[in-house]
Amino acid sequence: MSYVDALVGQLVAGLKTNGLWEKTQVVLWGDHGLWCKHTNFELDARAPLIASVPGQSAAGSSTDALVEFVDIYPSLAEAAGLSIPQHVEGTSYVLLLNDPSLTWNDGGL
């Protein structure tokens, strides 16, 4: 992970150096690959998602809210001021970026 951290750091530094950081949405997410998709235990069901969107009021915060990868596109579209086509699945999580304590999707519990 330290290699990936260094590369992300270079990306962010480059965006800042070129005056693009305040205009750029950055989303990093992970997958389990082939190794951890055998059950619905916690380890198998969770994957990292990090989002940075210009103007978000809770930058640097985290949340235990459940979002899905299908939510990434509608979130980026909304944050960019674009309309979300009706056929798109997923729910924008932009509200969570501004208030991570919101009651959110409970995953059908």
PyMOL CGO cylinders between C-alpha atoms (Angstrom):
from pymol import cmd
from pymol.cgo import CYLINDER

trace = [
    CYLINDER, 0.00, 0.00, 0.00, 2.83, 2.45, 0.61, 0.3, 1, 1, 1, 1, 1, 1,
    CYLINDER, 2.83, 2.45, 0.61, 3.63, 2.45, -3.13, 0.3, 1, 1, 1, 1, 1, 1,
    CYLINDER, 3.63, 2.45, -3.13, 0.01, 3.28, -3.96, 0.3, 1, 1, 1, 1, 1, 1,
    CYLINDER, 0.01, 3.28, -3.96, 0.01, 5.96, -1.24, 0.3, 1, 1, 1, 1, 1, 1,
    CYLINDER, 0.01, 5.96, -1.24, 3.09, 7.53, -2.82, 0.3, 1, 1, 1, 1, 1, 1,
    CYLINDER, 3.09, 7.53, -2.82, 1.49, 7.52, -6.27, 0.3, 1, 1, 1, 1, 1, 1,
    CYLINDER, 1.49, 7.52, -6.27, -1.72, 9.09, -4.98, 0.3, 1, 1, 1, 1, 1, 1,
    CYLINDER, -1.72, 9.09, -4.98, 0.42, 11.70, -3.23, 0.3, 1, 1, 1, 1, 1, 1,
    CYLINDER, 0.42, 11.70, -3.23, 2.16, 12.48, -6.53, 0.3, 1, 1, 1, 1, 1, 1,
    CYLINDER, 2.16, 12.48, -6.53, -1.21, 12.79, -8.27, 0.3, 1, 1, 1, 1, 1, 1,
    CYLINDER, -1.21, 12.79, -8.27, -2.56, 15.19, -5.63, 0.3, 1, 1, 1, 1, 1, 1,
    CYLINDER, -2.56, 15.19, -5.63, 0.68, 17.21, -5.65, 0.3, 1, 1, 1, 1, 1, 1,
    CYLINDER, 0.68, 17.21, -5.65, 0.53, 17.48, -9.44, 0.3, 1, 1, 1, 1, 1, 1,
    CYLINDER, 0.53, 17.48, -9.44, -3.08, 18.64, -9.33, 0.3, 1, 1, 1, 1, 1, 1,
    CYLINDER, -3.08, 18.64, -9.33, -2.23, 21.27, -6.71, 0.3, 1, 1, 1, 1, 1, 1,
    CYLINDER, -2.23, 21.27, -6.71, 0.90, 22.43, -8.55, 0.3, 1, 1, 1, 1, 1, 1,
    CYLINDER, 0.90, 22.43, -8.55, -1.10, 22.95, -11.72, 0.3, 1, 1, 1, 1, 1, 1,
    CYLINDER, -1.10, 22.95, -11.72, -3.99, 24.71, -9.98, 0.3, 1, 1, 1, 1, 1, 1,
    CYLINDER, -3.99, 24.71, -9.98, -6.42, 21.88, -10.67, 0.3, 1, 1, 1, 1, 1, 1,
    CYLINDER, -6.42, 21.88, -10.67, -7.03, 20.50, -7.18, 0.3, 1, 1, 1, 1, 1, 1,
    CYLINDER, -7.03, 20.50, -7.18, -9.95, 22.84, -6.44, 0.3, 1, 1, 1, 1, 1, 1,
    CYLINDER, -9.95, 22.84, -6.44, -11.64, 21.78, -9.70, 0.3, 1, 1, 1, 1, 1, 1,
    CYLINDER, -11.64, 21.78, -9.70, -11.04, 18.03, -9.58, 0.3, 1, 1, 1, 1, 1, 1,
    CYLINDER, -11.04, 18.03, -9.58, -13.06, 15.17, -8.10, 0.3, 1, 1, 1, 1, 1, 1,
    CYLINDER, -13.06, 15.17, -8.10, -10.93, 12.24, -6.97, 0.3, 1, 1, 1, 1, 1, 1,
    CYLINDER, -10.93, 12.24, -6.97, -12.38, 8.85, -6.09, 0.3, 1, 1, 1, 1, 1, 1,
    CYLINDER, -12.38, 8.85, -6.09, -10.36, 5.84, -5.01, 0.3, 1, 1, 1, 1, 1, 1,
    CYLINDER, -10.36, 5.84, -5.01, -11.98, 2.49, -4.39, 0.3, 1, 1, 1, 1, 1, 1,
    CYLINDER, -11.98, 2.49, -4.39, -10.79, -1.02, -3.90, 0.3, 1, 1, 1, 1, 1, 1,
    CYLINDER, -10.79, -1.02, -3.90, -12.00, -4.48, -4.62, 0.3, 1, 1, 1, 1, 1, 1,
    CYLINDER, -12.00, -4.48, -4.62, -11.21, -7.79, -3.01, 0.3, 1, 1, 1, 1, 1, 1,
    CYLINDER, -11.21, -7.79, -3.01, -10.02, -9.45, -6.18, 0.3, 1, 1, 1, 1, 1, 1,
    CYLINDER, -10.02, -9.45, -6.18, -10.29, -13.21, -6.10, 0.3, 1, 1, 1, 1, 1, 1,
    CYLINDER, -10.29, -13.21, -6.10, -9.25, -13.68, -2.50, 0.3, 1, 1, 1, 1, 1, 1,
    CYLINDER, -9.25, -13.68, -2.50, -12.10, -12.49, -0.29, 0.3, 1, 1, 1, 1, 1, 1,
    CYLINDER, -12.10, -12.49, -0.29, -15.38, -13.08, -2.09, 0.3, 1, 1, 1, 1, 1, 1,
    CYLINDER, -15.38, -13.08, -2.09, -16.35, -16.38, -0.54, 0.3, 1, 1, 1, 1, 1, 1,
    CYLINDER, -16.35, -16.38, -0.54, -18.94, -15.30, 2.04, 0.3, 1, 1, 1, 1, 1, 1,
    CYLINDER, -18.94, -15.30, 2.04, -21.01, -12.36, 3.23, 0.3, 1, 1, 1, 1, 1, 1,
    CYLINDER, -21.01, -12.36, 3.23, -18.89, -11.90, 6.33, 0.3, 1, 1, 1, 1, 1, 1,
    CYLINDER, -18.89, -11.90, 6.33, -17.67, -8.39, 7.15, 0.3, 1, 1, 1, 1, 1, 1,
    CYLINDER, -17.67, -8.39, 7.15, -14.28, -8.93, 5.48, 0.3, 1, 1, 1, 1, 1, 1,
    CYLINDER, -14.28, -8.93, 5.48, -15.92, -9.98, 2.23, 0.3, 1, 1, 1, 1, 1, 1,
    CYLINDER, -15.92, -9.98, 2.23, -18.65, -7.36, 2.15, 0.3, 1, 1, 1, 1, 1, 1,
    CYLINDER, -18.65, -7.36, 2.15, -16.60, -4.21, 2.81, 0.3, 1, 1, 1, 1, 1, 1,
    CYLINDER, -16.60, -4.21, 2.81, -14.26, -2.43, 0.43, 0.3, 1, 1, 1, 1, 1, 1,
    CYLINDER, -14.26, -2.43, 0.43, -12.57, 0.97, 0.74, 0.3, 1, 1, 1, 1, 1, 1,
    CYLINDER, -12.57, 0.97, 0.74, -14.01, 4.08, -0.90, 0.3, 1, 1, 1, 1, 1, 1,
    CYLINDER, -14.01, 4.08, -0.90, -12.35, 7.50, -0.62, 0.3, 1, 1, 1, 1, 1, 1,
    CYLINDER, -12.35, 7.50, -0.62, -13.87, 10.54, -2.29, 0.3, 1, 1, 1, 1, 1, 1,
    CYLINDER, -13.87, 10.54, -2.29, -12.67, 14.12, -2.52, 0.3, 1, 1, 1, 1, 1, 1,
    CYLINDER, -12.67, 14.12, -2.52, -15.02, 16.61, -4.13, 0.3, 1, 1, 1, 1, 1, 1,
    CYLINDER, -15.02, 16.61, -4.13, -14.39, 20.36, -4.38, 0.3, 1, 1, 1, 1, 1, 1,
    CYLINDER, -14.39, 20.36, -4.38, -16.51, 22.28, -1.90, 0.3, 1, 1, 1, 1, 1, 1,
    CYLINDER, -16.51, 22.28, -1.90, -17.39, 19.36, 0.37, 0.3, 1, 1, 1, 1, 1, 1,
    CYLINDER, -17.39, 19.36, 0.37, -17.85, 20.72, 3.86, 0.3, 1, 1, 1, 1, 1, 1,
    CYLINDER, -17.85, 20.72, 3.86, -16.76, 17.60, 5.77, 0.3, 1, 1, 1, 1, 1, 1,
    CYLINDER, -16.76, 17.60, 5.77, -13.42, 17.02, 4.01, 0.3, 1, 1, 1, 1, 1, 1,
    CYLINDER, -13.42, 17.02, 4.01, -11.21, 14.56, 5.87, 0.3, 1, 1, 1, 1, 1, 1,
    CYLINDER, -11.21, 14.56, 5.87, -14.13, 12.91, 7.66, 0.3, 1, 1, 1, 1, 1, 1,
    CYLINDER, -14.13, 12.91, 7.66, -15.19, 9.30, 7.59, 0.3, 1, 1, 1, 1, 1, 1,
    CYLINDER, -15.19, 9.30, 7.59, -18.53, 7.57, 7.94, 0.3, 1, 1, 1, 1, 1, 1,
    CYLINDER, -18.53, 7.57, 7.94, -19.89, 4.12, 8.64, 0.3, 1, 1, 1, 1, 1, 1,
    CYLINDER, -19.89, 4.12, 8.64, -22.69, 4.73, 6.13, 0.3, 1, 1, 1, 1, 1, 1,
    CYLINDER, -22.69, 4.73, 6.13, -23.23, 2.03, 3.52, 0.3, 1, 1, 1, 1, 1, 1,
    CYLINDER, -23.23, 2.03, 3.52, -22.65, 3.15, -0.05, 0.3, 1, 1, 1, 1, 1, 1,
    CYLINDER, -22.65, 3.15, -0.05, -22.15, 0.96, -3.07, 0.3, 1, 1, 1, 1, 1, 1,
    CYLINDER, -22.15, 0.96, -3.07, -19.89, 1.27, -6.09, 0.3, 1, 1, 1, 1, 1, 1,
    CYLINDER, -19.89, 1.27, -6.09, -23.01, 1.83, -8.21, 0.3, 1, 1, 1, 1, 1, 1,
    CYLINDER, -23.01, 1.83, -8.21, -23.44, 5.09, -6.24, 0.3, 1, 1, 1, 1, 1, 1,
    CYLINDER, -23.44, 5.09, -6.24, -20.17, 6.58, -7.52, 0.3, 1, 1, 1, 1, 1, 1,
    CYLINDER, -20.17, 6.58, -7.52, -21.43, 7.78, -10.91, 0.3, 1, 1, 1, 1, 1, 1,
    CYLINDER, -21.43, 7.78, -10.91, -24.56, 9.56, -9.64, 0.3, 1, 1, 1, 1, 1, 1,
    CYLINDER, -24.56, 9.56, -9.64, -22.48, 11.16, -6.88, 0.3, 1, 1, 1, 1, 1, 1,
    CYLINDER, -22.48, 11.16, -6.88, -19.82, 12.49, -9.24, 0.3, 1, 1, 1, 1, 1, 1,
    CYLINDER, -19.82, 12.49, -9.24, -22.48, 13.72, -11.65, 0.3, 1, 1, 1, 1, 1, 1,
    CYLINDER, -22.48, 13.72, -11.65, -24.37, 15.57, -8.92, 0.3, 1, 1, 1, 1, 1, 1,
    CYLINDER, -24.37, 15.57, -8.92, -21.19, 17.08, -7.48, 0.3, 1, 1, 1, 1, 1, 1,
    CYLINDER, -21.19, 17.08, -7.48, -20.30, 18.35, -10.97, 0.3, 1, 1, 1, 1, 1, 1,
    CYLINDER, -20.30, 18.35, -10.97, -23.73, 19.92, -11.35, 0.3, 1, 1, 1, 1, 1, 1,
    CYLINDER, -23.73, 19.92, -11.35, -24.82, 17.44, -14.03, 0.3, 1, 1, 1, 1, 1, 1,
    CYLINDER, -24.82, 17.44, -14.03, -28.23, 15.85, -14.16, 0.3, 1, 1, 1, 1, 1, 1,
    CYLINDER, -28.23, 15.85, -14.16, -28.36, 12.14, -13.42, 0.3, 1, 1, 1, 1, 1, 1,
    CYLINDER, -28.36, 12.14, -13.42, -30.04, 10.16, -16.22, 0.3, 1, 1, 1, 1, 1, 1,
    CYLINDER, -30.04, 10.16, -16.22, -33.14, 8.26, -15.09, 0.3, 1, 1, 1, 1, 1, 1,
    CYLINDER, -33.14, 8.26, -15.09, -31.74, 4.90, -16.21, 0.3, 1, 1, 1, 1, 1, 1,
    CYLINDER, -31.74, 4.90, -16.21, -28.75, 5.18, -13.87, 0.3, 1, 1, 1, 1, 1, 1,
    CYLINDER, -28.75, 5.18, -13.87, -28.86, 2.91, -10.86, 0.3, 1, 1, 1, 1, 1, 1,
    CYLINDER, -28.86, 2.91, -10.86, -27.41, 4.00, -7.55, 0.3, 1, 1, 1, 1, 1, 1,
    CYLINDER, -27.41, 4.00, -7.55, -27.95, 6.92, -5.21, 0.3, 1, 1, 1, 1, 1, 1,
    CYLINDER, -27.95, 6.92, -5.21, -25.81, 10.01, -4.96, 0.3, 1, 1, 1, 1, 1, 1,
    CYLINDER, -25.81, 10.01, -4.96, -23.92, 10.19, -1.66, 0.3, 1, 1, 1, 1, 1, 1,
    CYLINDER, -23.92, 10.19, -1.66, -23.09, 13.91, -2.00, 0.3, 1, 1, 1, 1, 1, 1,
    CYLINDER, -23.09, 13.91, -2.00, -25.13, 14.66, 1.14, 0.3, 1, 1, 1, 1, 1, 1,
    CYLINDER, -25.13, 14.66, 1.14, -22.83, 12.30, 3.07, 0.3, 1, 1, 1, 1, 1, 1,
    CYLINDER, -22.83, 12.30, 3.07, -19.77, 14.19, 1.85, 0.3, 1, 1, 1, 1, 1, 1,
    CYLINDER, -19.77, 14.19, 1.85, -21.14, 17.25, 3.60, 0.3, 1, 1, 1, 1, 1, 1,
    CYLINDER, -21.14, 17.25, 3.60, -22.56, 15.50, 6.68, 0.3, 1, 1, 1, 1, 1, 1,
    CYLINDER, -22.56, 15.50, 6.68, -21.07, 12.05, 7.38, 0.3, 1, 1, 1, 1, 1, 1,
    CYLINDER, -21.07, 12.05, 7.38, -23.35, 11.60, 10.42, 0.3, 1, 1, 1, 1, 1, 1,
    CYLINDER, -23.35, 11.60, 10.42, -26.53, 11.41, 8.31, 0.3, 1, 1, 1, 1, 1, 1,
    CYLINDER, -26.53, 11.41, 8.31, -28.74, 8.35, 8.64, 0.3, 1, 1, 1, 1, 1, 1,
    CYLINDER, -28.74, 8.35, 8.64, -28.17, 6.53, 5.38, 0.3, 1, 1, 1, 1, 1, 1,
    CYLINDER, -28.17, 6.53, 5.38, -28.75, 3.28, 3.54, 0.3, 1, 1, 1, 1, 1, 1,
    CYLINDER, -28.75, 3.28, 3.54, -28.87, 0.42, 6.04, 0.3, 1, 1, 1, 1, 1, 1,
    CYLINDER, -28.87, 0.42, 6.04, -28.46, -2.27, 3.40, 0.3, 1, 1, 1, 1, 1, 1,
    CYLINDER, -28.46, -2.27, 3.40, -31.91, -3.69, 3.96, 0.3, 1, 1, 1, 1, 1, 1,
    CYLINDER, -31.91, -3.69, 3.96, -31.33, -4.49, 7.62, 0.3, 1, 1, 1, 1, 1, 1,
]
cmd.load_cgo(trace, "trace")
